[in-house]
Structure formats: C-alpha cells, structure tokens
C-alpha cells in the first residue's frame, strides 16, 4: 500500500513493532509530525483489512492502538514506489483473558496471546510476505502457533495456518476465538486454570410450605402480653415479618392466638409463671375482654382501658395513652 510520504523515513527496520506510543525507532520519537504519518499508515491498513474481511467497521486503528495494550508488527518493502517504500501488511496481537472449552467440555480460564488482525495487501499476496511477518512475530514472542488463539480467522487465514503450520483440527468454542488441538496439552498450570463449577442453588420451598412453617412458629410463641418482654425494635420486626409471611394485618392478633388465649383454648400448654394464670383468670371473668387483650382493638373504650390497667398492672402506660389518643381522634367529628 502506497502513501504520499516516505515510508523508509518512518520505519527504519523491515519489520517495525508499534504499541500505544506510536513510535517506530528513534527518528519518530518526539516528532508529532512523524507520529501523525504513522497513524495514517495504521488507519489505511486497518480500513483495507476490514474491507477484505467484509467487516462493517475497521477493528484496527491508531486511536484503538493507543487505548489498548496491543502490538502491531508492520512489514514494509523499501524498494517499491521509487525508493520511498510501501507498507506490505501488518499483524496485530495481544493478550486476552478467555474462557475456553477443552475436548471434554470443561471450562478453562486462560490468557493466551491472540492474533487479532492479519492483513497483506492484495497485490502483494502469495509472495511469502505473510509467512515472513508471522515467523518474525513467533520468534519475537518465542511462541508456537498452536499455543495461540485466533480471533475470527478468515478462510484465507485458516488455510494459511493449515499450509504452513499444520493447524487443521480446531476445538469448538462458544466465542469467536479459535484454538487448535494441542493448545490445552502444552500449556502450563499457571497459564490454564479450570473454572470451578457453579454451586447448585438450594431447593426453593413453595409458598404454601413456607406459610405453614411460619404459622407453626407463631403457635409456639405466646401472644402479647403473655410473651416474655422483648426490645421494641425486635418486637416490631417480628410482627412485620409474621404479617408479611402469612398475609395478616400487623394490627391484629392471629385467630389461633385468640382461641388459645380464650378459656376453651389449648389446656395442654404449661404456663410459664403464676402471673400468667392470674392474668388468664381475670381476663376470662370479664365479658369481651379476651378480644381486647392486645390493646389493638379500635372499639376499646375508656372503661375497658381503666379495667385493664387495674387488673394488669404490668401494662405499659405508653400503650394506654396511645389508644386513648386514637379513640379521641376517632370520636372527633371530621
């Protein structure tokens, strides 16, 4: 590929190695004008490669090279174009972390050197330039081609690998990369690491079973005020969790608790203290008092509040005052 400037002035060597600095030799170091010309060469070769592979957009450009840790091996022929030289082609490589599948289907994490783009000008193909460029890269990296991964190789590139390096049997992958037979056998344990399988999720119980379990837990606990004293934060959180689990309102006591607290409830449950027996006897002697034991009833009048405060001295004055305010606000005309 020809350009309107001297290629030999930009690239002193036959094969130049370019990275994110866009510097090829000592001449282009600190020369913005030469670096701009190098970027023009990279952009022109990238567009030609995308056109040859029928890609919608170039995958190689100077801006992408500056933002990535990749390397470009650029081959020139300094005798063409009247001594100004031409850019024959390029080879872009870089390390990438990949999740690959071996022959047994096991997932393996690896970070091999990958061939990301490879292009030789159409009018200079079949002259040995591609083999020269690829061999130079292998010698510079001290690597074998079977230990590399290839990103979406074209049919021409696959035939090139089969002809010169006998890479014919590839291991199918779920991504766009291609690896060949022998990739997993010759890699060391530090370069290949098996990905641990995902942990199986526990069995999810149906909603009905979860609801029954919560109900059984509620049956084991005594209703208020017979339950042992708890901190306000814990009691509020437990009421909210029960109400959300069984679908009942947090302002009401479950019907099973009301039945067990009534005189005809469960008699097999042993009392925890003599104070609980006295409270049950006093509550049973008052008509309708069992339904108001939790102090959540909206029909609680001042007489019942006074009666509860006299018979159950352990009740909190805060709850009584709170319900008195609720009754006063409910009786107030709108």
Secondary structure as a PSIPRED ss2 file (coil, helix, strand):
# PSIPRED VFORMAT (PSIPRED V4.0)

   1 X C   1.000  0.000  0.000
   2 X C   1.000  0.000  0.000
   3 X C   1.000  0.000  0.000
   4 X C   1.000  0.000  0.000
   5 X C   1.000  0.000  0.000
   6 X C   1.000  0.000  0.000
   7 X H   0.000  1.000  0.000
   8 X H   0.000  1.000  0.000
   9 X H   0.000  1.000  0.000
  10 X H   0.000  1.000  0.000
  11 X C   1.000  0.000  0.000
  12 X C   1.000  0.000  0.000
  13 X C   1.000  0.000  0.000
  14 X C   1.000  0.000  0.000
  15 X E   0.000  0.000  1.000
  16 X E   0.000  0.000  1.000
  17 X E   0.000  0.000  1.000
  18 X E   0.000  0.000  1.000
  19 X C   1.000  0.000  0.000
  20 X C   1.000  0.000  0.000
  21 X C   1.000  0.000  0.000
  22 X C   1.000  0.000  0.000
  23 X C   1.000  0.000  0.000
  24 X C   1.000  0.000  0.000
  25 X C   1.000  0.000  0.000
  26 X C   1.000  0.000  0.000
  27 X C   1.000  0.000  0.000
  28 X C   1.000  0.000  0.000
  29 X C   1.000  0.000  0.000
  30 X C   1.000  0.000  0.000
  31 X C   1.000  0.000  0.000
  32 X H   0.000  1.000  0.000
  33 X H   0.000  1.000  0.000
  34 X H   0.000  1.000  0.000
  35 X H   0.000  1.000  0.000
  36 X H   0.000  1.000  0.000
  37 X H   0.000  1.000  0.000
  38 X H   0.000  1.000  0.000
  39 X H   0.000  1.000  0.000
  40 X H   0.000  1.000  0.000
  41 X H   0.000  1.000  0.000
  42 X H   0.000  1.000  0.000
  43 X H   0.000  1.000  0.000
  44 X H   0.000  1.000  0.000
  45 X H   0.000  1.000  0.000
  46 X H   0.000  1.000  0.000
  47 X H   0.000  1.000  0.000
  48 X H   0.000  1.000  0.000
  49 X H   0.000  1.000  0.000
  50 X H   0.000  1.000  0.000
  51 X H   0.000  1.000  0.000
  52 X H   0.000  1.000  0.000
  53 X C   1.000  0.000  0.000
  54 X C   1.000  0.000  0.000
  55 X C   1.000  0.000  0.000
  56 X C   1.000  0.000  0.000
  57 X C   1.000  0.000  0.000
  58 X C   1.000  0.000  0.000
  59 X C   1.000  0.000  0.000
  60 X C   1.000  0.000  0.000
  61 X C   1.000  0.000  0.000
  62 X H   0.000  1.000  0.000
  63 X H   0.000  1.000  0.000
  64 X H   0.000  1.000  0.000
  65 X H   0.000  1.000  0.000
  66 X H   0.000  1.000  0.000
  67 X H   0.000  1.000  0.000
  68 X C   1.000  0.000  0.000
  69 X C   1.000  0.000  0.000
  70 X C   1.000  0.000  0.000
  71 X E   0.000  0.000  1.000
  72 X E   0.000  0.000  1.000
  73 X E   0.000  0.000  1.000
  74 X E   0.000  0.000  1.000
  75 X E   0.000  0.000  1.000
  76 X E   0.000  0.000  1.000
  77 X E   0.000  0.000  1.000
  78 X C   1.000  0.000  0.000
  79 X C   1.000  0.000  0.000
  80 X C   1.000  0.000  0.000
  81 X C   1.000  0.000  0.000
  82 X C   1.000  0.000  0.000
  83 X C   1.000  0.000  0.000
  84 X C   1.000  0.000  0.000
  85 X C   1.000  0.000  0.000
  86 X E   0.000  0.000  1.000
  87 X E   0.000  0.000  1.000
  88 X E   0.000  0.000  1.000
  89 X E   0.000  0.000  1.000
  90 X E   0.000  0.000  1.000
  91 X E   0.000  0.000  1.000
  92 X E   0.000  0.000  1.000
  93 X E   0.000  0.000  1.000
  94 X E   0.000  0.000  1.000
  95 X E   0.000  0.000  1.000
  96 X C   1.000  0.000  0.000
  97 X C   1.000  0.000  0.000
  98 X E   0.000  0.000  1.000
  99 X E   0.000  0.000  1.000
 100 X E   0.000  0.000  1.000
 101 X E   0.000  0.000  1.000
 102 X C   1.000  0.000  0.000
 103 X C   1.000  0.000  0.000
 104 X C   1.000  0.000  0.000
 105 X C   1.000  0.000  0.000
 106 X C   1.000  0.000  0.000
 107 X E   0.000  0.000  1.000
 108 X E   0.000  0.000  1.000
 109 X E   0.000  0.000  1.000
 110 X E   0.000  0.000  1.000
 111 X C   1.000  0.000  0.000
 112 X C   1.000  0.000  0.000
 113 X E   0.000  0.000  1.000
 114 X E   0.000  0.000  1.000
 115 X E   0.000  0.000  1.000
 116 X E   0.000  0.000  1.000
 117 X E   0.000  0.000  1.000
 118 X E   0.000  0.000  1.000
 119 X E   0.000  0.000  1.000
 120 X E   0.000  0.000  1.000
 121 X C   1.000  0.000  0.000
 122 X H   0.000  1.000  0.000
 123 X H   0.000  1.000  0.000
 124 X H   0.000  1.000  0.000
 125 X C   1.000  0.000  0.000
 126 X C   1.000  0.000  0.000
 127 X C   1.000  0.000  0.000
 128 X C   1.000  0.000  0.000
 129 X H   0.000  1.000  0.000
 130 X H   0.000  1.000  0.000
 131 X H   0.000  1.000  0.000
 132 X H   0.000  1.000  0.000
 133 X H   0.000  1.000  0.000
 134 X H   0.000  1.000  0.000
 135 X H   0.000  1.000  0.000
 136 X H   0.000  1.000  0.000
 137 X H   0.000  1.000  0.000
 138 X H   0.000  1.000  0.000
 139 X H   0.000  1.000  0.000
 140 X H   0.000  1.000  0.000
 141 X H   0.000  1.000  0.000
 142 X C   1.000  0.000  0.000
 143 X C   1.000  0.000  0.000
 144 X C   1.000  0.000  0.000
 145 X H   0.000  1.000  0.000
 146 X H   0.000  1.000  0.000
 147 X H   0.000  1.000  0.000
 148 X C   1.000  0.000  0.000
 149 X E   0.000  0.000  1.000
 150 X E   0.000  0.000  1.000
 151 X E   0.000  0.000  1.000
 152 X C   1.000  0.000  0.000
 153 X C   1.000  0.000  0.000
 154 X C   1.000  0.000  0.000
 155 X H   0.000  1.000  0.000
 156 X H   0.000  1.000  0.000
 157 X H   0.000  1.000  0.000
 158 X H   0.000  1.000  0.000
 159 X H   0.000  1.000  0.000
 160 X H   0.000  1.000  0.000
 161 X H   0.000  1.000  0.000
 162 X H   0.000  1.000  0.000
 163 X H   0.000  1.000  0.000
 164 X H   0.000  1.000  0.000
 165 X H   0.000  1.000  0.000
 166 X C   1.000  0.000  0.000
 167 X C   1.000  0.000  0.000
 168 X C   1.000  0.000  0.000
 169 X C   1.000  0.000  0.000
 170 X E   0.000  0.000  1.000
 171 X E   0.000  0.000  1.000
 172 X C   1.000  0.000  0.000
 173 X C   1.000  0.000  0.000
 174 X C   1.000  0.000  0.000
 175 X C   1.000  0.000  0.000
 176 X C   1.000  0.000  0.000
 177 X E   0.000  0.000  1.000
 178 X E   0.000  0.000  1.000
 179 X E   0.000  0.000  1.000
 180 X E   0.000  0.000  1.000
 181 X C   1.000  0.000  0.000
 182 X C   1.000  0.000  0.000
 183 X C   1.000  0.000  0.000
 184 X C   1.000  0.000  0.000
 185 X C   1.000  0.000  0.000
 186 X C   1.000  0.000  0.000
 187 X C   1.000  0.000  0.000
 188 X C   1.000  0.000  0.000
 189 X C   1.000  0.000  0.000
 190 X C   1.000  0.000  0.000
 191 X C   1.000  0.000  0.000
 192 X E   0.000  0.000  1.000
 193 X E   0.000  0.000  1.000
 194 X E   0.000  0.000  1.000
 195 X C   1.000  0.000  0.000
 196 X C   1.000  0.000  0.000
 197 X C   1.000  0.000  0.000
 198 X C   1.000  0.000  0.000
 199 X C   1.000  0.000  0.000
 200 X C   1.000  0.000  0.000
 201 X C   1.000  0.000  0.000
 202 X C   1.000  0.000  0.000
 203 X C   1.000  0.000  0.000
 204 X C   1.000  0.000  0.000
 205 X C   1.000  0.000  0.000
 206 X C   1.000  0.000  0.000
 207 X H   0.000  1.000  0.000
 208 X H   0.000  1.000  0.000
 209 X H   0.000  1.000  0.000
 210 X H   0.000  1.000  0.000
 211 X H   0.000  1.000  0.000
 212 X H   0.000  1.000  0.000
 213 X H   0.000  1.000  0.000
 214 X H   0.000  1.000  0.000
 215 X H   0.000  1.000  0.000
 216 X H   0.000  1.000  0.000
 217 X H   0.000  1.000  0.000
 218 X H   0.000  1.000  0.000
 219 X H   0.000  1.000  0.000
 220 X H   0.000  1.000  0.000
 221 X C   1.000  0.000  0.000
 222 X C   1.000  0.000  0.000
 223 X C   1.000  0.000  0.000
 224 X C   1.000  0.000  0.000
 225 X C   1.000  0.000  0.000
 226 X C   1.000  0.000  0.000
 227 X C   1.000  0.000  0.000
 228 X C   1.000  0.000  0.000
 229 X C   1.000  0.000  0.000
 230 X C   1.000  0.000  0.000
 231 X C   1.000  0.000  0.000
 232 X H   0.000  1.000  0.000
 233 X H   0.000  1.000  0.000
 234 X H   0.000  1.000  0.000
 235 X H   0.000  1.000  0.000
 236 X H   0.000  1.000  0.000
 237 X H   0.000  1.000  0.000
 238 X H   0.000  1.000  0.000
 239 X H   0.000  1.000  0.000
 240 X H   0.000  1.000  0.000
 241 X H   0.000  1.000  0.000
 242 X H   0.000  1.000  0.000
 243 X H   0.000  1.000  0.000
 244 X H   0.000  1.000  0.000
 245 X H   0.000  1.000  0.000
 246 X H   0.000  1.000  0.000
 247 X C   1.000  0.000  0.000
 248 X C   1.000  0.000  0.000
 249 X C   1.000  0.000  0.000
 250 X C   1.000  0.000  0.000
 251 X C   1.000  0.000  0.000
 252 X C   1.000  0.000  0.000
 253 X C   1.000  0.000  0.000
 254 X C   1.000  0.000  0.000
 255 X H   0.000  1.000  0.000
 256 X H   0.000  1.000  0.000
 257 X H   0.000  1.000  0.000
 258 X H   0.000  1.000  0.000
 259 X H   0.000  1.000  0.000
 260 X H   0.000  1.000  0.000
 261 X H   0.000  1.000  0.000
 262 X C   1.000  0.000  0.000
 263 X C   1.000  0.000  0.000
 264 X C   1.000  0.000  0.000
 265 X C   1.000  0.000  0.000
 266 X C   1.000  0.000  0.000
 267 X C   1.000  0.000  0.000
 268 X C   1.000  0.000  0.000
 269 X C   1.000  0.000  0.000
 270 X C   1.000  0.000  0.000
 271 X C   1.000  0.000  0.000
 272 X C   1.000  0.000  0.000
 273 X C   1.000  0.000  0.000
 274 X H   0.000  1.000  0.000
 275 X H   0.000  1.000  0.000
 276 X H   0.000  1.000  0.000
 277 X H   0.000  1.000  0.000
 278 X H   0.000  1.000  0.000
 279 X H   0.000  1.000  0.000
 280 X H   0.000  1.000  0.000
 281 X H   0.000  1.000  0.000
 282 X H   0.000  1.000  0.000
 283 X H   0.000  1.000  0.000
 284 X H   0.000  1.000  0.000
 285 X H   0.000  1.000  0.000
 286 X C   1.000  0.000  0.000
 287 X C   1.000  0.000  0.000
 288 X C   1.000  0.000  0.000
 289 X C   1.000  0.000  0.000
 290 X H   0.000  1.000  0.000
 291 X H   0.000  1.000  0.000
 292 X H   0.000  1.000  0.000
 293 X C   1.000  0.000  0.000
 294 X C   1.000  0.000  0.000
 295 X C   1.000  0.000  0.000
 296 X C   1.000  0.000  0.000
 297 X C   1.000  0.000  0.000
 298 X C   1.000  0.000  0.000
 299 X C   1.000  0.000  0.000
 300 X C   1.000  0.000  0.000
 301 X C   1.000  0.000  0.000
 302 X H   0.000  1.000  0.000
 303 X H   0.000  1.000  0.000
 304 X H   0.000  1.000  0.000
 305 X H   0.000  1.000  0.000
 306 X H   0.000  1.000  0.000
 307 X H   0.000  1.000  0.000
 308 X H   0.000  1.000  0.000
 309 X H   0.000  1.000  0.000
 310 X H   0.000  1.000  0.000
 311 X H   0.000  1.000  0.000
 312 X C   1.000  0.000  0.000
 313 X C   1.000  0.000  0.000
 314 X C   1.000  0.000  0.000
 315 X C   1.000  0.000  0.000
 316 X C   1.000  0.000  0.000
 317 X H   0.000  1.000  0.000
 318 X H   0.000  1.000  0.000
 319 X H   0.000  1.000  0.000
 320 X H   0.000  1.000  0.000
 321 X H   0.000  1.000  0.000
 322 X H   0.000  1.000  0.000
 323 X H   0.000  1.000  0.000
 324 X H   0.000  1.000  0.000
 325 X H   0.000  1.000  0.000
 326 X H   0.000  1.000  0.000
 327 X H   0.000  1.000  0.000
 328 X H   0.000  1.000  0.000
 329 X H   0.000  1.000  0.000
 330 X H   0.000  1.000  0.000
 331 X H   0.000  1.000  0.000
 332 X C   1.000  0.000  0.000
 333 X C   1.000  0.000  0.000
 334 X C   1.000  0.000  0.000
